[in-house]
Amino acid sequence: MNAGFDSHIPEDWLENYAFGKLSAQPSAIVEEHLLICASCLIHLDEVEEYIALVRAAVLSMNAAVSQLRPVKKGSPSRAGLRVLDSVLSLSSKYSTT
């Protein structure tokens, strides 16, 4: 393989690439490797899907938290339950099991 890896792109490189945090030269190396390695391309898709899931969950929780009102101690808030339902539904939607 001519990209400089023993076999596959290191996990931290893939994550940083997905977040757009690699500089130009490492990004070019990753992109070159992705052209010839289906396994790394699939793994990158999984990393990007996970990032999208976490971002969606955070947005959902932020929206629900903005609607929270004080409740009696020990009683669950409706907004809190909606957040939990949203996270659980997103989690089951993107679950790989």
HUMO-V14624 format. One record per backbone hydrogen bond with DSSP energy under -0.5 kcal/mol. CO is the residue of the C=O (numbers start at 0). NH is the residue of the N-H. If there is no record, write none. Layout:
CO/NH, CO/NH
//
This chain:
9/12, 9/13, 10/14, 11/15, 12/16, 13/17, 14/18, 15/20, 15/21, 16/19, 22/26, 23/27, 24/28, 25/29, 26/30, 27/31, 28/32, 29/33, 30/34, 31/34, 31/35, 32/35, 32/36, 35/37, 36/40, 37/41, 38/42, 39/43, 40/44, 41/45, 42/46, 43/47, 44/48, 45/49, 46/50, 47/51, 48/52, 49/53, 50/54, 51/55, 52/56, 53/57, 54/58, 55/59, 56/60, 57/61, 58/62, 59/63, 60/64, 61/65, 63/66, 64/67, 71/74, 76/80, 77/81, 78/82, 79/83, 80/84, 81/85, 82/86, 83/87, 84/88, 85/89, 86/90, 87/91, 88/92, 89/93, 90/94
//
